[in-house]
Amino acid sequence: MPRAVRTDSIDIDRQTSVRAVIEQTPDADHAAELTLKNDGERWVYTLTDEREAAFRRSTTITDVAAEPEPPTWVQKAFEMLDIREAE
């Protein structure tokens, strides 16, 4: 069965445009994977059906246990996509 993929371009401000890719997954633990890309940087999150995002990996941070604070552009993309970060 093919996966459903949704791609959006989000203009955070005049200088920041983020590419957001949401791909449904067959994983029972989460409904989709969200990839946010900006200027060569990539942040990947898993998404629940309730639109809650959990950090998975980044091009700048490899330690998942660190629970990194996402950059401002990621936080603004969450707001614009109506997604909240997992606690």
N, C-alpha and C positions, 0 to 999 in steps of 0.2 A: 504494500500500500504506500503510495507516495506521501511524503510529509508536506504539510501546509506551511508555506513560508510567506511572511509579510515583511516588506521592506519599506521604510519611511525615511525621508530626509527631514530633519528637524532643525529649523533655524533658531538657535538659542539667542543670538543677538546678531548684529550686523557682520561680525567677524567670525562667528562660530557656527558651523553647520555640522550636525551630527548625523551619521547614518545609523539607523536602528534596524536590526534584523531580528524578527521573532520567528522561531522555527519550532513547530510542534514536535514533541518527542514521544516515543512509545513507553518511556520510563514511567513506572508507577509512582515514583517519588515526586515528580514534578511534571507539569503539563507542557512546558516549553522552555526553550533556551533563548535568552536575549543577548545579542551582541551589539554593543555600542562602539562606533568607530569615529575618531576625530583626529585629524592631522597625524596619522601614523600610529596613534595610540588606540588600543582595543581593550575594552572591559567586557567580560562575559559573566552572565548571571543565569541561574535557573529561575523559572517562574512557576508559581502555583496557580491553580484555577482562580484563586482570590487575588491575583495580580501582586503577589508578594515576591520580591526578588532576593535571592541569596547569592552572595559573591562566589564565583567559581575560579576565575583566573583573570589575569591582566598581562599586558605586554610589559608593564612597569613593575608589577608585584607578583612574585611566584609563590609566596608563602600564604597558602589559604588560611592557615591557623591564625595569621596576623589580624584578620578581620579589618582590612584597610578602610580608611575613610575615603570614599570616592571623591574625585575632583568635582569642582563646581559644575562643570558641563554635564557630568553624569547625573548629578542631583537634579539639575534643571530638566534634563531629558526625562527622568523619572516623573517629575511633576507634570510635564507636558503629555506623557503617555498614561498618566493616572496609575502609576506603579509606586508601591511603597517598599522600602528596604526592610528585609527581615531583621528582627531584633536579635 
